Amino acid sequence: MFKELVEYMIKSLVDYPDQVEVREVQGAGAIVLEVSVADSDMGRIIGKSGKVVNAMRTLVQVLAAKQGKHVSLEIVE
C-alpha cells in the first residue's frame, strides 16, 4: 500500500517513469521505502530545499500513523 502510493506520486513527477524503482525494506518496527530514479530526475523528486520529498514523507507518515505503523522514505542513488 505504501509502496504503491510512493511509486504513483514519483512516477507522476519524473521525466523517466520507467526508471523509478521503489524497494520496501522491513526494519525493526518500521518500514523503509528506498526510492531510486534517473539522475536527471533527482532534482524533481527532492525539490527546492527538499520541499517535494518532505511533502511525500509527510503523506506517507500520516497514512502509516492511521494504521499504527512507522514508515520512512529515503532517496537512494
Residue pairs with C-beta under 8 A, 6 or more apart in sequence:
1 63
2 24
2 31
2 33
2 60
2 63
2 64
2 71
3 22
3 24
3 33
5 59
5 60
5 63
6 22
6 33
6 35
6 56
6 60
6 73
7 20
7 22
9 56
9 59
10 17
10 20
10 22
10 35
10 37
10 45
10 56
11 17
11 20
13 41
13 44
13 45
13 52
14 20
14 37
14 38
14 41
14 44
14 45
15 38
15 40
15 41
15 44
16 37
16 38
16 40
16 41
19 37
19 38
19 41
20 35
20 36
20 37
21 35
21 36
21 37
22 33
22 34
22 35
23 33
23 34
23 35
24 31
24 32
24 33
25 31
25 32
25 33
25 34
26 32
29 70
30 69
30 70
30 71
30 72
31 64
31 69
31 70
31 71
31 72
32 71
32 72
32 74
33 60
33 71
33 72
33 73
33 74
34 74
34 76
35 45
35 73
35 74
35 75
35 76
36 75
36 76
36 77
37 45
37 75
39 77
42 75
42 77
44 52
45 52
45 53
45 75
46 52
46 53
46 75
47 53
47 54
47 55
53 73
53 75
56 73
57 72
57 73
60 71
60 73
61 70
61 71
61 72
63 71
64 70
64 71
